[in-house]
Amino acid sequence: MDSTEDSRVVAAGQLRAFIERIERLEEEKTTISDDIKEIFAEAKGTGFDTKAMRKIIARRKLDAAERAEQDTILDLYEEALGMAAAD
């Protein structure tokens, strides 16, 4: 076996390892996604609003400044459309 062929064998092995790692993670991701769906179904079954829960989860990922900015923009747009809450 010459060095070029050795390199190809090594590269093929590395590629296979990367692909297999990604495939395992994809399987785990599917399992986790299914678990999350089950939790939302359970929450919905006990009367929680899953849309609101999803919004809260998304907002918890933001820092306080980003949340405040989103709130300000939303308030501005609602006011422009006549949707602002009556004081």
C-alpha positions as CSV (number, residue, x, y, z in Angstrom):
1,M,0.0,0.0,0.0
2,D,1.4,3.4,-0.9
3,S,1.1,6.6,1.1
4,T,-1.7,7.9,-1.2
5,E,-3.8,4.8,-0.7
6,D,-3.1,5.0,3.1
7,S,-4.3,8.5,3.1
8,R,-7.5,7.6,1.3
9,V,-8.1,4.7,3.8
10,V,-7.6,7.1,6.7
11,A,-9.8,9.8,5.2
12,A,-12.5,7.2,4.5
13,G,-12.3,6.0,8.1
14,Q,-12.5,9.5,9.5
15,L,-15.4,10.3,7.2
16,R,-17.3,7.2,8.3
17,A,-16.7,8.1,12.0
18,F,-18.0,11.6,11.5
19,I,-21.1,10.3,9.6
20,E,-21.8,7.7,12.3
21,R,-21.4,10.3,15.1
22,I,-23.8,12.6,13.3
23,E,-26.3,9.8,12.7
24,R,-26.2,8.8,16.4
25,L,-26.8,12.4,17.4
26,E,-29.7,12.7,14.9
27,E,-31.3,9.6,16.6
28,E,-30.9,11.2,20.0
29,K,-32.3,14.5,18.7
30,T,-35.4,12.6,17.4
31,T,-35.8,10.9,20.8
32,I,-35.5,14.2,22.6
33,S,-38.0,15.8,20.3
34,D,-40.5,13.0,20.9
35,D,-40.0,13.4,24.6
36,I,-40.6,17.2,24.4
37,K,-43.8,16.5,22.4
38,E,-45.0,14.1,25.1
39,I,-44.4,16.7,27.8
40,F,-46.3,19.3,25.9
41,A,-49.2,16.8,25.4
42,E,-49.1,16.1,29.1
43,A,-49.2,19.8,30.0
44,K,-52.0,20.4,27.5
45,G,-53.9,17.5,29.1
46,T,-53.7,19.1,32.5
47,G,-55.0,22.4,31.1
48,F,-51.9,24.4,30.3
49,D,-51.7,26.6,27.2
50,T,-48.8,25.1,25.2
51,K,-48.5,28.1,22.9
52,A,-47.9,30.3,25.9
53,M,-45.5,27.7,27.3
54,R,-43.5,27.8,24.0
55,K,-43.4,31.6,24.1
56,I,-42.1,31.5,27.6
57,I,-39.5,29.0,26.8
58,A,-38.3,31.2,23.8
59,R,-38.3,34.3,26.0
60,R,-36.3,32.6,28.7
61,K,-33.5,32.1,26.2
62,L,-33.2,35.9,25.7
63,D,-31.4,38.2,28.1
64,A,-33.4,40.9,29.8
65,A,-32.4,43.6,27.3
66,E,-33.5,41.5,24.3
67,R,-36.8,40.8,26.0
68,A,-37.3,44.4,26.8
69,E,-36.5,45.4,23.2
70,Q,-39.0,42.8,21.8
71,D,-41.7,44.0,24.3
72,T,-41.1,47.7,23.2
73,I,-41.4,46.8,19.5
74,L,-44.5,44.7,20.1
75,D,-46.1,47.5,22.1
76,L,-45.2,50.0,19.4
77,Y,-46.7,47.9,16.6
78,E,-49.8,47.1,18.6
79,E,-50.3,50.8,19.3
80,A,-49.8,51.6,15.6
81,L,-52.5,49.1,14.7
82,G,-55.0,50.3,17.4
83,M,-54.5,47.1,19.5
84,A,-53.0,48.8,22.5
85,A,-54.6,47.9,25.8
86,A,-57.0,50.5,27.2
87,D,-55.6,52.2,30.3
